[in-house]
Amino acid sequence: MSAPLVTVQLYAESLCPDCINYSTSQLSDLMSSIPEIVDLQVFPYGNAEETGPDDDGSYEFTCQHGDNECYANLLEACAI
């Protein structure tokens, strides 16, 4: 009988220098050394503010590192 995977959940901003540093150093080291026991779950949202719903049901997001980060977070979420 094998042990269940260890779940690691990463909530990160796509353009945040600290998130990028963590992902390319510590997280990369973890996934290189023991990938067979890790269930990595990535949530590209990070430090964003959400307003809405507006009258038409839409929402607006403001990301800490600007509009490009909101767009990149959206692309990452779609890819996942």
VOPAGU-2260 file (C-alpha; in pm, 1 decimal, decimal comma):
REM VOPAGU-2260
SITE   aa  ch    i         X         Y         Z
SITE  MET   A    0       0,0       0,0       0,0
SITE  SER   A    1     142,3     335,9     -96,2
SITE  ALA   A    2     109,1     656,3     103,0
SITE  PRO   A    3    -106,4     938,4     -29,8
SITE  LEU   A    4      63,6    1223,3    -212,8
SITE  VAL   A    5     158,4    1536,7     -23,2
SITE  THR   A    6     -50,7    1825,6    -153,9
SITE  VAL   A    7     135,4    2151,5    -210,4
SITE  GLN   A    8     -85,6    2445,3    -305,0
SITE  LEU   A    9      82,2    2750,2    -455,5
SITE  TYR   A   10    -115,9    3073,6    -468,1
SITE  ALA   A   11     102,0    3307,7    -669,0
SITE  GLU   A   12     107,6    3623,2    -875,2
SITE  SER   A   13     247,8    3561,2   -1221,0
SITE  LEU   A   14     468,3    3872,5   -1231,7
SITE  CYS   A   15     560,4    3903,0    -863,7
SITE  PRO   A   16     940,1    3895,9    -819,7
SITE  ASP   A   17     911,0    3714,8    -484,1
SITE  CYS   A   18     674,4    3451,0    -626,3
SITE  ILE   A   19     902,9    3397,3    -924,6
SITE  ASN   A   20    1204,6    3364,7    -693,9
SITE  TYR   A   21    1024,8    3111,0    -473,1
SITE  SER   A   22     905,9    2907,6    -773,0
SITE  THR   A   23    1244,7    2897,7    -943,3
SITE  SER   A   24    1442,0    2820,4    -629,5
SITE  GLN   A   25    1269,3    2644,6    -340,6
SITE  LEU   A   26     973,2    2495,8    -527,0
SITE  SER   A   27    1190,9    2391,7    -819,4
SITE  ASP   A   28    1429,7    2216,6    -579,2
SITE  LEU   A   29    1139,1    2031,9    -415,9
SITE  MET   A   30     992,5    1917,1    -746,0
SITE  SER   A   31    1334,4    1808,8    -872,4
SITE  SER   A   32    1408,7    1600,7    -565,6
SITE  ILE   A   33    1076,9    1429,8    -481,8
SITE  PRO   A   34     821,7    1482,5    -760,6
SITE  GLU   A   35     676,4    1133,8    -720,5
SITE  ILE   A   36     521,3    1214,8    -380,9
SITE  VAL   A   37     396,4    1570,8    -450,4
SITE  ASP   A   38      57,3    1675,6    -582,7
SITE  LEU   A   39     135,5    2032,9    -690,8
SITE  GLN   A   40    -168,8    2255,7    -728,7
SITE  VAL   A   41    -111,3    2605,5    -870,2
SITE  PHE   A   42    -358,3    2890,4    -829,6
SITE  PRO   A   43    -255,3    3196,6   -1034,3
SITE  TYR   A   44    -438,1    3466,7    -845,0
SITE  GLY   A   45    -216,6    3612,7    -579,0
SITE  ASN   A   46    -266,6    3958,2    -436,0
SITE  ALA   A   47    -554,8    4087,3    -648,4
SITE  GLU   A   48    -864,3    4283,7    -563,5
SITE  GLU   A   49   -1203,2    4190,8    -703,4
SITE  THR   A   50   -1503,3    4418,1    -742,5
SITE  GLY   A   51   -1846,6    4320,8    -858,6
SITE  PRO   A   52   -2066,7    4191,4    -971,6
SITE  ASP   A   53   -2167,6    4499,5   -1168,9
SITE  ASP   A   54   -2522,5    4546,5   -1291,8
SITE  ASP   A   55   -2439,6    4329,7   -1592,2
SITE  GLY   A   56   -2296,3    4052,8   -1370,2
SITE  SER   A   57   -1934,2    4123,0   -1459,7
SITE  TYR   A   58   -1638,8    4147,3   -1222,9
SITE  GLU   A   59   -1327,3    4361,9   -1236,1
SITE  PHE   A   60    -986,4    4255,8   -1107,3
SITE  THR   A   61    -695,2    4478,8   -1008,3
SITE  CYS   A   62    -361,8    4303,2    -970,5
SITE  GLN   A   63     -76,1    4420,7    -751,8
SITE  HIS   A   64     167,9    4427,9   -1043,3
SITE  GLY   A   65     -66,7    4580,7   -1301,9
SITE  ASP   A   66    -284,7    4480,1   -1593,3
SITE  ASN   A   67     -19,6    4256,0   -1749,1
SITE  GLU   A   68     -18,1    4044,8   -1435,7
SITE  CYS   A   69    -398,2    4008,7   -1442,3
SITE  TYR   A   70    -370,3    3893,9   -1803,7
SITE  ALA   A   71     -87,3    3650,9   -1726,4
SITE  ASN   A   72    -282,1    3510,1   -1429,0
SITE  LEU   A   73    -577,1    3455,1   -1663,3
SITE  LEU   A   74    -359,1    3274,5   -1917,8
SITE  GLU   A   75    -211,5    3050,9   -1647,7
SITE  ALA   A   76    -557,5    2970,8   -1507,2
SITE  CYS   A   77    -684,6    2879,1   -1854,9
SITE  ALA   A   78    -379,9    2660,2   -1919,4
SITE  ILE   A   79    -436,3    2474,2   -1594,1
